[in-house]
Amino acid sequence: MSKTYKIKKGKNIKLLGAADKIVQDYFPKFFALKPTDFNAVVPKLLVEEGDKILAGQELFFDKKREYLHFTSPVSGVLKQIKRGEKRRIEELLIEADETQQYLDFKLNDIEKMPREDIINAMLKAGVWPVIRQRPYNIIANPEDNPKAIYIKAFDSAPLAPDYDLLVKQEMDLLQKGIDVLKKITSAPIHFNLHNTLNKTRMYNDLKGVDIRHFEGKHPVGNLSVQIFTISPINKGDIVWHLDIQDVI
């Protein structure tokens, strides 16, 4: 199902410059995991400086919600734990291995797994925190039943990235991510595109989502604008949302 929404107000902010439409393989030497990137998370560390870690290994969990695990994106050595005022943990700096080593979570066939097992696997692997909740823009509670899920597939801000370019080689993983979302909730999934910024038809064959097209100027790419336009959040409502890269 597809529907187009026209946003009449707004303004495109024209700034000089643009990124080249080139995708290159690049693997940085250092990676950082920042607890401050996650609203309302109070980290409890499970590692120390100098520890050898694997990709997917848990580095910390949330003191208030111990089921929320945060894992390393790479294997390597934890070089530094940066702290701020009152010893607040600001950043875990990891020096990556040249050859990556991964934890094996030994997942079963997703199609045959019950909802609870899929959610537990996502929590253990540290990918659940990419699912956020409105109101408050906090990490979603896996026990909630959201009114809807929103996937944002474009950004109207000046000098924003070209989402089509970012994901065009990952369409199979995008569909698999949507399949997982369909398994953990019965809520409708709104997949939000822009009639101008999304220049290709590569999303037409996606299954399990309601395609929503938008027309208009910035801030049409803001998720709050999209949610309000499609179905405003009323008192007591909860919705989940992800960027398209989070789904992948």
N, C-alpha and C positions, 0 to 999 in steps of 0.2 A: 504494500500500500504506500502511495506517495502523495504528498500534499505540499503546496507552496505557500509560504507566508511572506507578505511584503511589509517591510519595516520602512515607514515613510520618513521618520526623523533620523538625524545622525549626520555625520560629516566624515569623509575620508581625509585623513591627515597625510598630506603628501610630503614625505621627507626624501632628500636626495640619497641615492645609493640603493643597491639591491644585491642580494647574494647570487653568486653564480649557480646555475642549475646543474650542479655536479655533485655526485655522491662518491666519496672516496673511502676506502678502507683505512681506518686509523685506530690504533690501539694505544691509548695513553699509558705512560709509565706509572702514574699515580691516580688513584680514585679516592673519593671522599664520600662518606655516608654521614648525613647531617640530621640529627634528631630534630633540629629546629625547623626542618622542612615539613614536619608533620604536626598539625595543630593539636594541642592538648595532650601531647605525649611526654611522659616523664620517664626517661630511659634508666634501666638497670643493666649495667654492663656485665657481660659474661666472658670478656677477654681482657688481656693486658697488653701493654706495649711490648713488641718483640715476638708476639705469638705468631706462629705459622697457621694460616687459615685457608680453607677451601671455599670455592665459589658455592654459595648456597648455605654456608655455615652461619648459624645464628650469632650475631654480635651483641644484641641487647634486646630486651623486651620492655613493654610498658608496665610500670609499677602498678598503675590503676587498673589495667586490663591485661593480665598476664598472658592471655591467649594471643596477643598481638606480638608477633616475632618479626625482627628486622635482621635481614641476612646480608652477607657480603655479596656484591655483584661479581667479584673476581677472586681468584686464589692469589695468595701472596703473603706478605709480612705486614702486620699492623705496626706502622712506623711511629705513629704519634696519636695521642688522644688530646685534642685541643680543648681547653676549658676556658670559660669566661668568668664573669662575676659570680661570686658565691660557688665557684667550682662547677658551674653549669657546663655540661658537655655540649660543645658546639660542633665538633667534627671528629670523625675517625678517619685518619689518613692511611691508605693502604698502598704499599708498593707492589705492583702486580708482577706475577711470574711471567716469563716469556712464554712458557707452555702452561696453559691453564689446566687445573685439576678441579673436578666437580664432585659434590655430593650426589649420590644416586638415591632418589626418593622412591624408586621402584613403584611407579604408579600402575594401577590396573587400567583396563579399557574404560575411558571416560564415559562412554555410552552405557556401560553396565554398572557404573558406580552410583550409589545413592547420594542424595544431596549432602548429607552430613559428612560422608567420606571425602567428597570433593572439597567442601569448605575446610575440613581439617587439613587436607593436603595443601591447600592454598595458604592457610595460616602457617603451617610448618615450613613451607618453602619461602615465606616472606613476601609473597606477591599480593596478599589480601589488602595491605595498606594502600594500594593504588585505587581501590574502590572507595570513593568519598561520598559523604551524605550531605544533602541540604535539608533543613537549614543547618547553619554553623560551619559548613565546609570541613567537617571532621571525618576521620576514618569510619567507614560504615560498620554498624553492629551486625554481625552475621546472624543474629537471632531475629532481626527485624524483617518485616515483609514490606518492601518499598512499594509506593504507589506506581512508580515507573523508574526506568533506567534511561539515562541520556548519554549518548556517545557524541562528543564534539569532534567533528572532522574538518574544521577550518578555523582560522583566526583572522579577524579583520583588522587587528592592530597594525600600526605602521611598522614596516620591516619584519613582519611576522614570517615564520617559515612556511614553505609550500608543503602542505600536508600530503598532497598527491605524490609529490616527489619522494617524501619520506617513507611512504608505505607501499609504493607500487610493486616492490619486489617481495612483499610480505603478505600478499592477499590470502594465501592459504592459512597462515597463522592468524590473520584477522578473523577469518571465518571460524577457526577453531576456538578463538577467544569468545566470540559471540555464542558458539555452541555451549561453552562452559557457563556463561551468564544465563542462558536459557535453562540449564540444568539446576541452578541454585535459586531461581525465583520464577514465579509465573507472571511477573509484572511485564507490561509491554516495554519493548526496547526501542527508543527513538534514536535514529541515526541521522544526525543533523549535517546537511551539506549546504553549500552556497552556490547559487546558479552561475556565478562568475568565477569565484576563487577556486572552486572545484571544477577543473576544466575537462575532466575525462569522464567516461561512462563505466569505469572499471568497478564501480560499486553496485551496478545494476543487478548483478547476479547474487548479491549477498542474501542469505536466507536467515529468517528468524528476527528480522528487524523491520520497523516501519520507517521508510525513508522520508525525511522531512527536508524540503528545500526552502532556503531563505533567499530573499532579495532585499538589498538595501545597503546602506553605508554603516561604517563603524558607529556604534558598538554592536552591530548585528552579530558579531562573533563572540560576544560575551555570553557565557552560559546562562546567567541570570535573565538576560533578555529572551533567550530561546525558551527557557522553562516558562517564563511568564506568558509568552506568546502561545505556546502549545497548550499548557495546562497549569495555571498558577497554583502555587503551594498554599493550601488552606490550613487552618489551625488543626494540628494533629497529624498532618501529612508528612511523610518522609519520602524523599527520592534519592536514588543513587546516581552517580555520574562518573564518567571516565573520559580522558582524552583517547583518541584513536590509537596512539602509541601504547597507552596503558593496556588496552585490550590485547594488543599483540604480545 
